Amino acid sequence: MFENKNSRTELNQLGEFGLIQYIKDNVTLSQPGSLTGIGDDAAVIDNGPGRTVITTDMLLEGVHFDLSYCPLKHLGYKSVVVNVSDLCAMNATPRQIVIGLGLSNRFSLDAIEEFYAGVMLACERYGVDLVGGDTTSSKSGMVISITAIGSAPQEELIYRNGAMENDLICVTGDLGAAYMGLQLLNREKQIYLENPQAQPDLQGYDYILERQLKPEARLDIIRRFKTWYIQPTSMIDISDGLASEILHICKASNKGCQIYEEKLPIDHLTRELGMELGIDATVAALNGGEDYELLFTLPISEYEKIKDRAEISIVGHITDVNAGYQFVDRQNGVHPLTAQGWDAFLSK
Amino acid sequence: MFENKNSRTELNQLGEFGLIQYIKDNVTLSQPGSLTGIGDDAAVIDNGPGRTVITTDMLLEGVHFDLSYCPLKHLGYKSVVVNVSDLCAMNATPRQIVIGLGLSNRFSLDAIEEFYAGVMLACERYGVDLVGGDTTSSKSGMVISITAIGSAPQEELIYRNGAMENDLICVTGDLGAAYMGLQLLNREKQIYLENPQAQPDLQGYDYILERQLKPEARLDIIRRFKTWYIQPTSMIDISDGLASEILHICKASNKGCQIYEEKLPIDHLTRELGMELGIDATVAALNGGEDYELLFTLPISEYEKIKDRAEISIVGHITDVNAGYQFVDRQNGVHPLTAQGWDAFLSK
């Protein structure tokens, strides 16, 4: 898969079966439960006793990614990560994925190799097996659909609807960087389009760019829950911005919430770049999306267990549903929290 | 879902969350194993002991379907069927599906209702639950990705690689009609494009059109295997034409085959339309695709159990791999069998 090729292999030389064979030859299975992978009508898995957890995500060129600045290897990696992140948000262990891939003839085998190199890297990183898929031609750009399968003991699963009044609202990592990274890439693309001689000015923003181009799912955190002896009452991953996600939890749990601006974990680079680009870092954290951090609620009795964890920030608490969804700014001004997250149909 | 609406609801009025809510409100779960459906980060299923079987298919507008003659309800139905067919080909019982759907703003809510009406009809027909999905905007037409989950006791699963020398090669139903139906629709579309006043001439071809627009998966047949006390040694569904599929079985099983033209089950309407359109019905059966019938192999000792079944045709037998892949025509001429099935990259 990582060989260097001098000549470009066209997809129409390879054909659909050739491409499937190529992918099959480059995939190894590591999960004991992955009994049959690519090469039959369906994959056969046995993830043992407990619950099977399934999630799916679709990524379309021009909507979710722009190949003019998103390298295919990163795209492959990220495609897996966004699904693994959904499984983590259920507190499930990711096990297998299947990939549907639509490609137009402008892609060469080298390009597909790059994409799958990223996919396999993510599979290795998160311990999941690629067990099946569908490849097809597309008339209009690249289409990626990934379904991920995980497992969990019934009693460990965490849903959106379990938040209780007075629970602490916690987030992992920091927020807003992925959105800021996207704005930076867009700015540099505009400059490049106006003047193709211009060199992109991305120096010093590696962290921000990586948050956009190569996000990670917080499998590390859900593994630590066990060693910390905590079991969140509700959980979701932050793909559409904190505001939208906490509203999902509140609505599913029939509760209200109070979120404090001063508690939001925002990296200093996100703030700096925000000032440069004229984007409020708080807005990026609340509504930006694509951070793939975890948002969860925890009984207040568990406070001692997490208060000194660098990876966790307490950003607010759950209230009675009648108290509504409130956002408290640095000046103690109280605002209604609304979901202005990335909306697939409004934003296009 | 089936209400009549007088005003067109635009997707951008509804938004992504509105659309998800709409779908959620119109889905009911019937499988006892579907524990949590739409509305969390992932679906939770428990398909009991035995094996879980997973398959995925991607359908792209302009490649796999043409909305100028494929009604959205039929498209929704067919999208489910092609996946259920893959599970049947493993001898597994279909249980759940997840759907990824990309839509551009030219689609209204009414259109999505039509699509999901077809999806739900197929779900009902095959006893599967829609447990999750992803909806997103698309810049270029409709994108459908379905992943289907089934289950089977380990010992009942049928793979492609179990064919043995002298096994009978059997197919269900009849072949070539779906391809012929597509040619008919294409002809009428051309006529319409040249003269929009012309009325399509589709009379008398209901069966052929239904085979193309509303195919069925042979869940009925795999259920009957048990009552007939037969367990095929290998099986695959016929999505790319008989020739391509028997080669998959032969290659996976390291065997050869002999297929007889005179044994191919071809409906008389397929032959008639073939003559009208100048397409050899045998070619349609061998290379046409989209029949979604089952192709399976059976020990010759089971001959008595199936010889009088109207749903089953014996079309040849498995040979030693050194005998190659042979097609015997009506004049007893022997030809090498080659996969000229629908090839995603060659045919575009």
HADDOCK unambig.tbl for C-alpha pairs under 7 A between the chains (distance, minus, plus):
assign (segid A and resid 11 and name CA) (segid B and resid 345 and name CA) 6.49 0.50 0.50
assign (segid A and resid 12 and name CA) (segid B and resid 345 and name CA) 4.90 0.50 0.50
assign (segid A and resid 12 and name CA) (segid B and resid 346 and name CA) 5.22 0.50 0.50
assign (segid A and resid 15 and name CA) (segid B and resid 343 and name CA) 6.42 0.50 0.50
assign (segid A and resid 15 and name CA) (segid B and resid 344 and name CA) 6.89 0.50 0.50
assign (segid A and resid 15 and name CA) (segid B and resid 345 and name CA) 5.37 0.50 0.50
assign (segid A and resid 15 and name CA) (segid B and resid 346 and name CA) 6.20 0.50 0.50
assign (segid A and resid 16 and name CA) (segid B and resid 343 and name CA) 5.83 0.50 0.50
assign (segid A and resid 16 and name CA) (segid B and resid 344 and name CA) 5.55 0.50 0.50
assign (segid A and resid 16 and name CA) (segid B and resid 345 and name CA) 6.07 0.50 0.50
assign (segid A and resid 40 and name CA) (segid B and resid 159 and name CA) 6.69 0.50 0.50
assign (segid A and resid 40 and name CA) (segid B and resid 160 and name CA) 6.28 0.50 0.50
assign (segid A and resid 41 and name CA) (segid B and resid 55 and name CA) 6.92 0.50 0.50
assign (segid A and resid 41 and name CA) (segid B and resid 86 and name CA) 5.17 0.50 0.50
assign (segid A and resid 41 and name CA) (segid B and resid 89 and name CA) 6.48 0.50 0.50
assign (segid A and resid 41 and name CA) (segid B and resid 90 and name CA) 6.63 0.50 0.50
assign (segid A and resid 41 and name CA) (segid B and resid 236 and name CA) 6.56 0.50 0.50
assign (segid A and resid 42 and name CA) (segid B and resid 53 and name CA) 6.12 0.50 0.50
assign (segid A and resid 42 and name CA) (segid B and resid 54 and name CA) 5.27 0.50 0.50
assign (segid A and resid 42 and name CA) (segid B and resid 55 and name CA) 4.52 0.50 0.50
assign (segid A and resid 42 and name CA) (segid B and resid 86 and name CA) 6.36 0.50 0.50
assign (segid A and resid 42 and name CA) (segid B and resid 87 and name CA) 6.48 0.50 0.50
assign (segid A and resid 42 and name CA) (segid B and resid 90 and name CA) 6.98 0.50 0.50
assign (segid A and resid 43 and name CA) (segid B and resid 53 and name CA) 5.47 0.50 0.50
assign (segid A and resid 43 and name CA) (segid B and resid 54 and name CA) 5.07 0.50 0.50
assign (segid A and resid 43 and name CA) (segid B and resid 55 and name CA) 6.32 0.50 0.50
assign (segid A and resid 44 and name CA) (segid B and resid 51 and name CA) 6.42 0.50 0.50
assign (segid A and resid 44 and name CA) (segid B and resid 52 and name CA) 5.75 0.50 0.50
assign (segid A and resid 44 and name CA) (segid B and resid 53 and name CA) 4.51 0.50 0.50
assign (segid A and resid 44 and name CA) (segid B and resid 54 and name CA) 6.47 0.50 0.50
assign (segid A and resid 45 and name CA) (segid B and resid 51 and name CA) 5.94 0.50 0.50
assign (segid A and resid 45 and name CA) (segid B and resid 52 and name CA) 5.15 0.50 0.50
assign (segid A and resid 45 and name CA) (segid B and resid 53 and name CA) 6.17 0.50 0.50
assign (segid A and resid 46 and name CA) (segid B and resid 51 and name CA) 5.36 0.50 0.50
assign (segid A and resid 46 and name CA) (segid B and resid 52 and name CA) 6.01 0.50 0.50
assign (segid A and resid 51 and name CA) (segid B and resid 44 and name CA) 6.42 0.50 0.50
assign (segid A and resid 51 and name CA) (segid B and resid 45 and name CA) 5.95 0.50 0.50
assign (segid A and resid 51 and name CA) (segid B and resid 46 and name CA) 5.37 0.50 0.50
assign (segid A and resid 52 and name CA) (segid B and resid 44 and name CA) 5.75 0.50 0.50
assign (segid A and resid 52 and name CA) (segid B and resid 45 and name CA) 5.15 0.50 0.50
assign (segid A and resid 52 and name CA) (segid B and resid 46 and name CA) 5.99 0.50 0.50
assign (segid A and resid 53 and name CA) (segid B and resid 42 and name CA) 6.11 0.50 0.50
assign (segid A and resid 53 and name CA) (segid B and resid 43 and name CA) 5.46 0.50 0.50
assign (segid A and resid 53 and name CA) (segid B and resid 44 and name CA) 4.50 0.50 0.50
assign (segid A and resid 53 and name CA) (segid B and resid 45 and name CA) 6.16 0.50 0.50
assign (segid A and resid 54 and name CA) (segid B and resid 42 and name CA) 5.27 0.50 0.50
assign (segid A and resid 54 and name CA) (segid B and resid 43 and name CA) 5.06 0.50 0.50
assign (segid A and resid 54 and name CA) (segid B and resid 44 and name CA) 6.46 0.50 0.50
assign (segid A and resid 55 and name CA) (segid B and resid 41 and name CA) 6.91 0.50 0.50
assign (segid A and resid 55 and name CA) (segid B and resid 42 and name CA) 4.52 0.50 0.50
assign (segid A and resid 55 and name CA) (segid B and resid 43 and name CA) 6.31 0.50 0.50
assign (segid A and resid 55 and name CA) (segid B and resid 132 and name CA) 6.89 0.50 0.50
assign (segid A and resid 56 and name CA) (segid B and resid 98 and name CA) 6.96 0.50 0.50
assign (segid A and resid 56 and name CA) (segid B and resid 100 and name CA) 6.76 0.50 0.50
assign (segid A and resid 56 and name CA) (segid B and resid 133 and name CA) 5.75 0.50 0.50
assign (segid A and resid 56 and name CA) (segid B and resid 134 and name CA) 6.28 0.50 0.50
assign (segid A and resid 57 and name CA) (segid B and resid 100 and name CA) 6.52 0.50 0.50
assign (segid A and resid 57 and name CA) (segid B and resid 134 and name CA) 5.53 0.50 0.50
assign (segid A and resid 58 and name CA) (segid B and resid 100 and name CA) 5.92 0.50 0.50
assign (segid A and resid 58 and name CA) (segid B and resid 134 and name CA) 6.47 0.50 0.50
assign (segid A and resid 60 and name CA) (segid B and resid 138 and name CA) 6.77 0.50 0.50
assign (segid A and resid 62 and name CA) (segid B and resid 139 and name CA) 6.97 0.50 0.50
assign (segid A and resid 63 and name CA) (segid B and resid 138 and name CA) 6.62 0.50 0.50
assign (segid A and resid 63 and name CA) (segid B and resid 139 and name CA) 6.96 0.50 0.50
assign (segid A and resid 86 and name CA) (segid B and resid 41 and name CA) 5.16 0.50 0.50
assign (segid A and resid 86 and name CA) (segid B and resid 42 and name CA) 6.35 0.50 0.50
assign (segid A and resid 87 and name CA) (segid B and resid 41 and name CA) 7.00 0.50 0.50
assign (segid A and resid 87 and name CA) (segid B and resid 42 and name CA) 6.47 0.50 0.50
assign (segid A and resid 89 and name CA) (segid B and resid 41 and name CA) 6.49 0.50 0.50
assign (segid A and resid 90 and name CA) (segid B and resid 41 and name CA) 6.64 0.50 0.50
assign (segid A and resid 90 and name CA) (segid B and resid 42 and name CA) 6.99 0.50 0.50
assign (segid A and resid 98 and name CA) (segid B and resid 56 and name CA) 6.97 0.50 0.50
assign (segid A and resid 100 and name CA) (segid B and resid 56 and name CA) 6.75 0.50 0.50
assign (segid A and resid 100 and name CA) (segid B and resid 57 and name CA) 6.54 0.50 0.50
assign (segid A and resid 100 and name CA) (segid B and resid 58 and name CA) 5.94 0.50 0.50
assign (segid A and resid 132 and name CA) (segid B and resid 55 and name CA) 6.89 0.50 0.50
assign (segid A and resid 133 and name CA) (segid B and resid 56 and name CA) 5.75 0.50 0.50
assign (segid A and resid 134 and name CA) (segid B and resid 56 and name CA) 6.27 0.50 0.50
assign (segid A and resid 134 and name CA) (segid B and resid 57 and name CA) 5.54 0.50 0.50
assign (segid A and resid 134 and name CA) (segid B and resid 58 and name CA) 6.48 0.50 0.50
assign (segid A and resid 136 and name CA) (segid B and resid 344 and name CA) 5.43 0.50 0.50
assign (segid A and resid 137 and name CA) (segid B and resid 344 and name CA) 5.36 0.50 0.50
assign (segid A and resid 137 and name CA) (segid B and resid 345 and name CA) 5.67 0.50 0.50
assign (segid A and resid 138 and name CA) (segid B and resid 60 and name CA) 6.79 0.50 0.50
assign (segid A and resid 138 and name CA) (segid B and resid 63 and name CA) 6.62 0.50 0.50
assign (segid A and resid 139 and name CA) (segid B and resid 62 and name CA) 6.96 0.50 0.50
assign (segid A and resid 139 and name CA) (segid B and resid 63 and name CA) 6.95 0.50 0.50
assign (segid A and resid 140 and name CA) (segid B and resid 140 and name CA) 6.56 0.50 0.50
assign (segid A and resid 145 and name CA) (segid B and resid 145 and name CA) 6.59 0.50 0.50
assign (segid A and resid 159 and name CA) (segid B and resid 40 and name CA) 6.67 0.50 0.50
assign (segid A and resid 160 and name CA) (segid B and resid 40 and name CA) 6.28 0.50 0.50
assign (segid A and resid 236 and name CA) (segid B and resid 41 and name CA) 6.55 0.50 0.50
assign (segid A and resid 343 and name CA) (segid B and resid 15 and name CA) 6.41 0.50 0.50
assign (segid A and resid 343 and name CA) (segid B and resid 16 and name CA) 5.78 0.50 0.50
assign (segid A and resid 344 and name CA) (segid B and resid 15 and name CA) 6.91 0.50 0.50
assign (segid A and resid 344 and name CA) (segid B and resid 16 and name CA) 5.52 0.50 0.50
assign (segid A and resid 344 and name CA) (segid B and resid 136 and name CA) 5.33 0.50 0.50
assign (segid A and resid 344 and name CA) (segid B and resid 137 and name CA) 5.28 0.50 0.50
assign (segid A and resid 345 and name CA) (segid B and resid 11 and name CA) 6.46 0.50 0.50
assign (segid A and resid 345 and name CA) (segid B and resid 12 and name CA) 4.89 0.50 0.50
assign (segid A and resid 345 and name CA) (segid B and resid 15 and name CA) 5.36 0.50 0.50
assign (segid A and resid 345 and name CA) (segid B and resid 16 and name CA) 6.02 0.50 0.50
assign (segid A and resid 345 and name CA) (segid B and resid 137 and name CA) 5.61 0.50 0.50
assign (segid A and resid 346 and name CA) (segid B and resid 12 and name CA) 5.16 0.50 0.50
assign (segid A and resid 346 and name CA) (segid B and resid 15 and name CA) 6.13 0.50 0.50
